[in-house]
């Protein structure tokens, strides 16, 4: 193969490796390199067969066409240029680099001192220079051929925001212990899209599955040394390649088949994407790709140029102010939509993506919002980072939805019994209008969550007062300390039937609050069956029974209750409206779209909101803007975080359709007053009209 290679200038587009009938065109960005080489490897990736300098440069794009190279070839890059860390440059051709545009990556990273651009242990630190070759320790890119995957007429579901229920899940964690998933497929894309998982999701009414990172990533060295793995996947090294550890067979067709099967079941696929940093870490991290190709362009550097801006808390931050880096991110997003058919993205530490040399800028947001390919895609921001001023909840423009941690904390605090939480709960129930009701944004801008991968599960939220992250090997210093959790007197598991019952009651009340709130609900995978992480609220390294969903001990009763909640939300559109509800009179009948209700049977006064009241009711009607739904539909909900209390109902008639304290209770007509049990959510609706005979 090597002897027959013929190198010509080729084209500066498309980026990465593109196969044709004669060979492969390579195009690589580097503004500061003096030479870029393509390295070809044997099929097992162990033997380097050739190094071919790219012969042409257009602007900052190095390119060349190599005849005789075929699809399936393993390859990497080497970049020549100045090794001057104090000036921001860390070129070292002894380090094999992953092509940032590689569509498939093969092999595992083997941690070695050879991965470092500097000489480990040298007195000069990262200013020293390593001559060790790193190819043996590096994964390799794979040249892809013609895309012949049969999508079978795949059509994205495109659910309306008011119909959306997001289910956050981990590819392996959801399937590793699932008794009905083929053992050979557990932990894979194929297992995730298997019939047992899809049946479970559709039984819950899930319309979108949000996957923890599936871009190719690496295990941190400190985790590997402890016998742990980067389970969550927030150390991306390839923004175009699916993570190979989730493949049960070679190739990326398995990922596409997963998406196609979810779409056929009416479920959108949303990817949690990490464009804010890479796996290369700080100045003492490995040279794997971007650092070796053009450190000064890809990363945000401090004024001294030697060190990295660290607004992400991971050692580095990508420089989206640079056109080539911004282009790479946009190309990546378009690739996943166009070629992999995904439906949306949740941007990890999204505030970091808007940072520039002069504070928060809109270049990334503006570029994204004008892109026609991405127009149909869901955009979800985690609206913060760890840098100065990085908490940006409510600052992202339409069409972004935002993870609402204010909702999370206020709902948790209310049900824990914290004082004076009624006003905060009221705002949460309405989709946080004080945060999002501006510039034409809707109530569905708020992604309502009470739990996520980052923090306690729902079962642990009611079972632990303190985090228990000892298994992470960091002395229990990692993870959140402010969890707004409780244990009902016993830390962790207990055999006390009263405590078990009280914990179950609070879980149901919290879930009911989630599904009766305006906004888009997000359910953490496993919460519907009572999954526990044994008090670990930062299970990022727990690729084991701590991090996996414990299907064998699933709480069937909690699952049935969750299914009832999602069914009620679908049945009563008043619970999921796009317009914010402000209690304004409707033109059709003069009735307000929202009425708050004191348990004594009156409108709450200002003093009531700031009293020690722990129970509130509200009547919800359709907004005047929702002309396509039944204007007579209305529900009455009661939220009681305290002791049992009598509640005078609004003028009836009413049917009680939900009692979170008694999940098996049948729907029944009620008359005023009623007793709201302790720690309960009640829901009432008008009885259905009889059809005329």
N, C-alpha and C positions, 0 to 999 in steps of 0.2 A: 504493500500500500504506500509506504513512504517514498519508494523510488519513483512512483508514477505521479507524484504531486506536482501540479503546475500552478504557480501563484501569479495572479493578475490583480490589478488595482481594485476591481469590484466596485461596490457602491457604499456610500455612507449611510444607507438605510436599507431595510429596517435595522434597528439596534439588535445586538446579540448575534446568534448563529442562525442563519436561514438557509435551509437546504433547497437545492434545485436539482434538475436532471443531471447536471455536470459536477456538482460538488457543493460547497458550502460557502456562503458569504458571511464574513465576520465584520461587525462594526462596534467599536468600543470608544466610550468617552474618556478623555483625559486632557485637561488643559495644560498640565505642567510636566507630563512625561516627555522623555526624549525618544522613547521607543516602546512599542507594545508588541509582545510575542504571543502567538497562539501555540499552546503545547498540546499535542495529541498523545493519547494513551491507549494501551491495550484494552481489550474488552472488559477485563477485570479491574481496570484502573490502576494497576500496580506498576506497569512499565511505561516510562515516557519514551515514545517512539520518535518524536520530532519536535523541534522548536522552529516556528516560522514567523519571522518578523512581518507585521502588517506593512505593506509597501507604500500605502498612501495615507495622506492626512488632509481632510477638508475641515478647516477651522479647528475645532477640538475633537473631531471624530476621526479615529484611526480605523482604516478598513482595508480589506483585501478579500479576494475570492480564491479559495483553494480547491482546485479540481481534484477529483479522486476521493475526497472525503464524503462519507455517506451518513445517512441518518443512523443513529445509534452510537456514533463515535463519542467516546469520553474525551473531554478536553478541559483545559484551564488556561489561565492567562498569566503572563509575567510582565511587569512594568519596570522600565529603566527610567532613572531620573535622579535628582539630588536627594541624598539622605541628609536632611537638615531639620531635625525636629524643632529646633529653636526658631526656624523660619516657617514652620508649618508643613514641611515636606518629609514624607517617610517612605520614599521609594526604596524597594529592595528586591531585585530580580531573583534572589534566592528563595523568595516566598511565592508559591503557587497561589493564584487568586481565583476565586469563583467569579464567573461572568455575572454582573448584576442583572443581566437580562436572560439568564439561563432559564429555560422553561421546564427543565427537569434536572434534578440533582441526584446523583447516585453515590452511595457510600456514606460512612459515618466519620465524623471528625474524631481523630485520635489525638488526645491532648499530649503535647510534647513541647519541650523548650524550643524546638525548631520552628514552631508557629510564630514565635516572637521575632519582630524585626530587629530587636536589640539583643545584646548578649546578656542573658539572665545571670544575675549575680555580679555583673561588672560594676566597678566603682562609679562609672559615668551613668549608670542606670539606662534610661531610655535614649540617652544621647550616644550610647555605644551602638555597634553595628554587628549584626549576626550574619555569618557566612553559611550557616547550615541550611540545606535544602529542605523545604517543608512538604514536598509533593507526596511523600509516603503517608503523611498524616491527614491529607486534605480530601474532602469529597470532590467529585468531579462533575462538571456539567455534562449533559447528554444532548447531542444534536437531535432535534425532533424532525420527523419527515412530514409528509403531507397529512393534514388532519382529515382522516376518513371516518371519524366517529359518527355513527348514525343517531342523530338526536330524535328521530321518529316524530318529527313535527312538534317538538317541545315548545310549549308556550308558557312564559312566566305567569304565575297566578295574579300578580298585581292587585292584591287586596286593598280595599279602601282603609284609610287609617282608623276609622271607627270600627272596623271589623277585625283589627289586628290584635293577636295575642302572640307575644314573643316568648319563646322557650329557650333559655340560655343553656348550652350543653357543651360537653367535651367529647370529641370523637371517641376516645378510648373509655373515658370515665362512664359514659352512658351505656356502653355495651360490654365492658370487661366481665361483669358478673351477671349479665342478663341470662337467665336460664333457658329462654326460648330462642336466643340467637345462636346460630351454629358456632361451636367453639373455635372452628378454624377461621371464622370471620370476626370474632370479637376484637375490638380495638382497631377496626379498620373502617375505611369509607364504606365498603360493601356491607359490613355489619351494621353500620349506622343507618343505612337506608334499607335494611332488611324488613320483611313484613312485620315481625313482632314490634319493632320500634315504631314503624309508621302507624300501625294499628293503635299503639298506645298514644301517640301524639294526636291522631285524629279523634280518638275518644275524648281527649281533653279540649278539642276545638282549637288546637294550635294552628296558627296560620303562617308562622315564620319560626324557623330554628336558627338561633344565633350561635355560631360555632366559635369557641376559643381558637386562638391562632392556628391556622393551617398553612401559612407560608412556611417554607423550609426554615428550620431553626436549629440551634445547637444547644447541647447541655453545657452549662457553665462549668468551668474547671473545678471550682470549689465544691460544686455539687457532686461531680464525678469522683472527686477524692473522698467524699463521704459516703459513696455508694448510693447517691441519690440521682435524680434526673430532673431536667427542666420540664416538669409535667405540663404546666400551663402553656408554655410555648412562646413567652414574650421575649425571645431573643432571636429575632429574625435575621437571616443571612441571605435569603433569596426571595424577592418580592413577586416573582412570577412562577415559582415552582411549588407545587403542593408538597407538604412534608412527607417524605418517603416512609417514615416509620408507620404511617397509617395505611399503607398500601399492602394488600394481600397478594397482589401480583404486580409484575413490572408494568410501568407505563402510567400515564395520567388518565387513561380511559376510565379507570375505576372512580376517580373523582367525578368525572362527567356523568357517569352512570348514576352516581349518588344524587347529583343535582336533578337529573332527568326523573328519577323515581320520586323524589320529593315533590317536584312540580306536578307529576301525574296524580299525586295525592292532595294537591292544592296547598302545598307548604312551600313558602319562599325560603331561600337560603341566604343568610346574612353572615358575612365574615368579620370577625374581630381582627382588625389590621393594625400593624405596629409600624407606622412610618415615622415615628418620632425619634427612634434611635435604632442602632444595630447591635449585633452580638459582639462587636469588636471592643466594646468597653472603653476604658480611659487610656492614658498614655502607656500604661503597662499591660494593656490587653494584647490579644493576638492580631496578626495581620492576615486577614482571611479574604478580603475583597476590596471594599471601598477605601480603606486606609492605604492599601498598597497601590491602588489605581490613581488616586488623587486626593489625598487627605485634606488638603487646603480647600478643595472645592466641595467635597461631600459633607464635611462636618463644620459646625459652628465652633470657632476657636476663640480663646480669650485674647486679650490685647497682646500678650507676649507671644502668641502663635504656637507655643509649645503645648499648651494645655487645652482642654475641651470644656466648653460650656456644658453644664450638667443640670439643665432644668428638668430632666426626666428622672434623675436619681439613679441612672444606670451607667453613668460614666461618660456618655456622649449624647449629642443631639444632632440629627440630620439638619443640613442647611437648606431648607426649602426656599430661601431667598435666591439661591443660585439657579439659573434657568435650566441647567442640565439635570440637577437633582429634582427640581419641580417637574421637569418633563418625565423623568423616570417614574415618579409617583403617579403622575397622570396616565402614563402608558400602562403602568401596572393595573390601575383601577379599570381602565378601558379593556385590558386583556381579560380580566376576570369576568367582566360583563359580556363582552363579545364572544370570547372563545370558551369560557367555562360556564356561562349562563347564570352566574350568581345574581342575586336580586338586590343586594345592598351591602353596606359596610358600617361597622361600628369602629370609630377611630379612637384608638387607645391614646390617652393623654392628649386629646385634641388641641388643648390650649398651646402646646408646644409647636404644633404645626402652623400656628399663626404668629409666632415670634419672629422678629427680624432684628436688624441692626439698630432700629430705632423704636423698639417696643413691639406692641401687637400691631400687626399689619393685616391686610385683607388679600394679599396676592394669591395665596393658596385658595382661600374661599372664593374669590372672584373667578379664578381659573376653573375651579371645580363647578361652580354654579352656571357657567356659560357653556359647558361642554355638552353637546347634543347627545353623545353616546351615553352619558351618565345621567341624563335628565330623568329617566324612569326609575333610577336606582334609589333605594332608601339610604339616607345619610343620617347616621346617629353619632353624636359627639359625646365622649367622656369629657365634660367641659372643664378640665383642670389639668395642671401639672404641678410639680413641686417647686418651681421657680418663683421668684418674687411676683406678686400680683397674679399668680397663676390660677386662682379660683374664678372661673368665668361662667358660672351657671347663669343661663339666660342671655348670654352675650352672643350666641351664635344665631345667624340669620336663617330665615326660611330658605330652603326646605329642610333644614336640620331639625331632627328630634334630639333631645338631650337626656342623658341619664340624670334623674332627679334625686340626688342624694339627700336633699332637704326633705323630700317626701319620705324617704327611707327612715331618716332619724326621727322625724316628728311622729310618724305612725308608730314606730317602735316605742318612743317615749310615752305616747298616750296610753298604749296598752300595758306598759309597765306600771302605769299609775303615777307618773310624774305629775306634779301640780302645774296648774295653769297652762295645760297643753290644748285646751279646747279650741282657741283661735287658730293654732297651728294645724290641728286636725281639720278644721273647716276649710282652710286654704288647700290642704292636701286633697281633700275630697273633690274639690272643684278644679283640679289640674294646675294648681299653683298660679292663679292669674296674676298675683303680685309680681311674679317672675317673668311670665311668658306672654301676658296679654299686652302686646305692643307690636307695631309695624305689621299688622295683618296676620300675626301668628295665631294659631288655633290651640284649643285645649289639648289636642293630640300632639303638640310639641313636647309635652312632658312624657318621658318614659318612666312610668311609675314602677319602682322596685322596692321591696323590703329586704331582699337578699340578692346576692350575686355570687359569682365564683370567688370574689374578693371579700372575705368576711365569714361570719357564721352562717351555717345553713339555718333554715327555719326551726328544725328540731333542736339545734344547739342554741339558738337564740333564747329558747325557753328552758334550757337545761344547764346553762353555764353562765356565771357572772364574770368569769375571767377566761382569757384565751389560754390554750394549752398547746403551744407550738413546739414543745420540746423535741419532737421528732425531726424538726427542720435543722437541728444542730446549731442554732444561733442563740442558745441560752434563753429562749422564750422572749427575746427582745424584739423580734419582728412581728408584724401584723398590727392591726388597730388595737388601741386600748379602750377607746370610747365606743362601746358596742350597744349601749342602751338595752342590755340583756338582763335576764333574771334566771334564777334556778329553783325558785319556790322552796328554798331552805336546804336543798341538797345539791352539791356540785356534781353534775354528771349523772350517770345511770342510777336508778333507784327501783326498789321493789314496792315502794309505798303506793298503794292504789290511789290515795287521795292526791298525791303529787302528780302521779301519772295522768289522772283525769284533769287536773288543773292545767297541766302543760298542754294536753290535747285541746282543751277548751280555748286556750290563748292562741294556739296555732290556727285553729279554725276562725277565730275572730280576726286575726291578722289577715288571713287569706280572704275572708269576706270583705274586709276593708279594701284590699287591693282590687278586687273585681267589682266593687260598687263605686269606685272612684272614676271621675272623668280623667281622660288621658289614655295612654296606651299601657296596658299592664305587661310586665315582664316577669315570668315565673322561672326561678332557678330550677334546673333539672334535678329531680329527686325530692324537692320540697313537697310534692304532691303525694309522696309515699313515706314521708317522715325520715328521710335520709339524714344520717349524722356523720360528721367528720371527727367525732370524739373530742370536740372542743377546739380543734385546730381551725383558726380563722385566717390562715394564710397557707393553704395546702399547695403552694406553687411547686413544691418539690416532691410531692407525695404521689408518685406513680405506683400506687398500691391500694390496699383496701381502705386506707384513710381517704384517698381522693376519689375512689370509684364509687358509684352509686350502689348501695347495698340492696339489690333487688330481692335476695332471699328473705329479708326481714320486712318486706314492704307492708305498709299499713293500708290494707284494702279499704277500711272505712274512711280514712283521710282521702284516698284516691277518689272514692265515690262522692265525697263531699265536694272536692275540687271540681269534679265533673259537673256536679249540680250548679256550682257557682258560675262556671263558664257557660253553661246552658242558659242560666237566667240572664246573663249579660247579653247573650245573643237574642234572647226572646224579648227583652225590653230595651230597645234602642235609646231610651232616655238615659240609660246608664253609660252611654258612650256617644257623646255628641261632639261635633267639631267646634261649634261656637262656645265661648265661655258663658257661663250662667251668672248673671248678676242680680237676679230677682226683678228684672224689668218686666213691665206689663206687656202681654202679647196683644197685638192689634186685633186678633180674631175674637178673643173672648175677654180681654182685660185682665186675665189671670197672670200672676208672675210666673216666670219659668222656674223660680226657686223660692222656697219659703223655709226659713229655719224655724224650729219648733222646740219650745221649752217643754219638758216632761209634764209640767203643770197644765199644759194646754193653751199656751199663749206664745206670742212672738217674744224671743229673748230680748231683754234690754241690755244696754251697754254694761251695766254692772254684772249681769249674768255671765258674760263672756270672761270676766276677770275674777269671778268667784271660784270656789272650789268645786264647781259643777263638773261631774265626770260622765254625764250622759247628755246627748243631744239628738234631736231628730231633724229630718229635713224632708220636705216634699220636693220632688223633682218632676218637672214637666218638660215637654219638648220646647226648645227654643223656637221663637217665631221664624228664625232663619231655616229651620228644618221642615220645609213645606212638603217633603216627599214622604213623611211619616204621619202616623196617627196623632192628631193634635190633642185628642182626649186621653192619650196614654199618660199615666202618672204613677209614681211609686212613692212610698213613704218608708224611710229607713231610720233605724234607731241604733246608735252606737253607745254602748254602756261599758265603760272600763272600770266601774265601781261595783258596789253591792247591788243586789236586786232592788228595783225601784219601779213603782207604778208610773205608767205613762198614759196620759189622756190622748186619745187618738184624734186627729183632725176629723172633720165631718166625713162620714162614710158614704157607702159601705166599703169595707176592706176585707180582703183575704190575706192571711199570713202565709207567705210563700217561702220564708226562710227563718230558721232559728239556729244560729251557729252553736248554741249550747246544747241543742238536741238535733243533731244532723239527720236523724231518722224520722223526725216529725213530718206528718203529712200536711199538705196544704189544707187550710180550713178557714171558714169565715170567723171573724172575731168582732167583738163589740167593745166599746170603750168603758172603763180603762183596761189596759192590759198590764201585766207585770213583765218588765224587761229583766231577764235573769242576769246575775252577775257575769261580767266578762263575756258579753254577748253582742252580736249584731242581729237585728231583726229586719226583715223586709216585708212590706205589705204592698199589695196591688189592688186595683179595682177589679171586681169580678168580671169575667168575660160576659159580654152581652149575648143573650140568646138570639139565635138566628130566627127571623120571622118564619112562621109555618106557612 
